[in-house]
Amino acid sequence: MTGLLVRSFDSADETRPFQDGKGRLDLLETQGGPVGRAVFEPGWRWSEHIKPLAGTDSCEAAHTGYVVSGRMKIVMDGGESAEVGPGDFMQIAPGHDAWVVGDEPCVALDWTGYGTYAQPSSA
């Protein structure tokens, strides 16, 4: 391992497009695990644009991340909800839906939940 590593999400190791052109996930593989930058376009909703790929009733990924721009509403399966925006840190347990609020893309970084995010289920 070198003492310094600089990478760009613009040259990601992998890019996973969301259904209907509603965004993408740019993924960097690091020694500490995958780190992702997701761009969720206006109109994106997990239950419409990721659920068909995941094959689950709600998002089963845990997320630890930071919102760079835009806004997103998150609703847990049990009803708890929050809206996140620029500068917000978030920790989200498995079992939720989410969608973009407004007409600006929501850009979020995540270092725990994007490793298998937006991949077709293996079932």
GIWO-V842773 format. One record per residue. N is the residue number from 1. RES is the residue in one small letter. SS is DSSP state (@ for helix, = for strand, . for the rest). D_FIRST is the distance of its C-alpha to the first C-alpha in whole Angstrom. Layout:
n=N res=RES ss=SS d_first=D_FIRST
n=N res=RES ss=SS d_first=D_FIRST
This chain:
n=1 res=m ss=. d_first=0
n=2 res=t ss=. d_first=4
n=3 res=g ss=. d_first=7
n=4 res=l ss=. d_first=8
n=5 res=l ss=. d_first=9
n=6 res=v ss=. d_first=13
n=7 res=r ss=. d_first=14
n=8 res=s ss=. d_first=18
n=9 res=f ss=@ d_first=20
n=10 res=d ss=@ d_first=22
n=11 res=s ss=@ d_first=20
n=12 res=a ss=. d_first=19
n=13 res=d ss=. d_first=18
n=14 res=e ss== d_first=21
n=15 res=t ss== d_first=25
n=16 res=r ss== d_first=27
n=17 res=p ss== d_first=31
n=18 res=f ss=. d_first=33
n=19 res=q ss=@ d_first=37
n=20 res=d ss=@ d_first=39
n=21 res=g ss=@ d_first=37
n=22 res=k ss=. d_first=36
n=23 res=g ss== d_first=33
n=24 res=r ss== d_first=29
n=25 res=l ss== d_first=26
n=26 res=d ss== d_first=23
n=27 res=l ss== d_first=20
n=28 res=l ss== d_first=16
n=29 res=e ss== d_first=14
n=30 res=t ss== d_first=11
n=31 res=q ss=. d_first=9
n=32 res=g ss=. d_first=12
n=33 res=g ss== d_first=14
n=34 res=p ss== d_first=16
n=35 res=v ss== d_first=17
n=36 res=g ss== d_first=21
n=37 res=r ss== d_first=23
n=38 res=a ss== d_first=27
n=39 res=v ss== d_first=30
n=40 res=f ss== d_first=33
n=41 res=e ss=. d_first=36
n=42 res=p ss=. d_first=39
n=43 res=g ss=. d_first=41
n=44 res=w ss=. d_first=38
n=45 res=r ss== d_first=39
n=46 res=w ss=@ d_first=36
n=47 res=s ss=@ d_first=40
n=48 res=e ss=@ d_first=40
n=49 res=h ss=@ d_first=37
n=50 res=i ss=. d_first=35
n=51 res=k ss=@ d_first=37
n=52 res=p ss=@ d_first=38
n=53 res=l ss=@ d_first=35
n=54 res=a ss=@ d_first=34
n=55 res=g ss=. d_first=37
n=56 res=t ss=. d_first=37
n=57 res=d ss=. d_first=40
n=58 res=s ss=. d_first=38
n=59 res=c ss== d_first=34
n=60 res=e ss=. d_first=32
n=61 res=a ss=. d_first=29
n=62 res=a ss=. d_first=28
n=63 res=h ss== d_first=27
n=64 res=t ss== d_first=25
n=65 res=g ss== d_first=25
n=66 res=y ss== d_first=26
n=67 res=v ss== d_first=29
n=68 res=v ss== d_first=29
n=69 res=s ss== d_first=32
n=70 res=g ss=. d_first=35
n=71 res=r ss== d_first=36
n=72 res=m ss== d_first=36
n=73 res=k ss== d_first=39
n=74 res=i ss== d_first=37
n=75 res=v ss== d_first=40
n=76 res=m ss== d_first=39
n=77 res=d ss=. d_first=41
n=78 res=g ss=. d_first=43
n=79 res=g ss=. d_first=44
n=80 res=e ss=. d_first=42
n=81 res=s ss== d_first=41
n=82 res=a ss== d_first=39
n=83 res=e ss== d_first=38
n=84 res=v ss== d_first=35
n=85 res=g ss=. d_first=35
n=86 res=p ss=. d_first=33
n=87 res=g ss=. d_first=31
n=88 res=d ss=. d_first=31
n=89 res=f ss== d_first=29
n=90 res=m ss== d_first=29
n=91 res=q ss== d_first=29
n=92 res=i ss== d_first=31
n=93 res=a ss=. d_first=32
n=94 res=p ss=. d_first=32
n=95 res=g ss=. d_first=36
n=96 res=h ss== d_first=37
n=97 res=d ss== d_first=38
n=98 res=a ss== d_first=37
n=99 res=w ss== d_first=38
n=100 res=v ss== d_first=38
n=101 res=v ss== d_first=41
n=102 res=g ss=. d_first=42
n=103 res=d ss=. d_first=42
n=104 res=e ss=. d_first=38
n=105 res=p ss=. d_first=35
n=106 res=c ss== d_first=33
n=107 res=v ss== d_first=29
n=108 res=a ss== d_first=27
n=109 res=l ss== d_first=23
n=110 res=d ss== d_first=23
n=111 res=w ss=. d_first=19
n=112 res=t ss=. d_first=21
n=113 res=g ss=. d_first=24
n=114 res=y ss=. d_first=23
n=115 res=g ss=. d_first=21
n=116 res=t ss=. d_first=25
n=117 res=y ss=. d_first=27
n=118 res=a ss=. d_first=29
n=119 res=q ss=. d_first=29
n=120 res=p ss=. d_first=32
n=121 res=s ss=. d_first=33
n=122 res=s ss=. d_first=33
n=123 res=a ss=. d_first=36
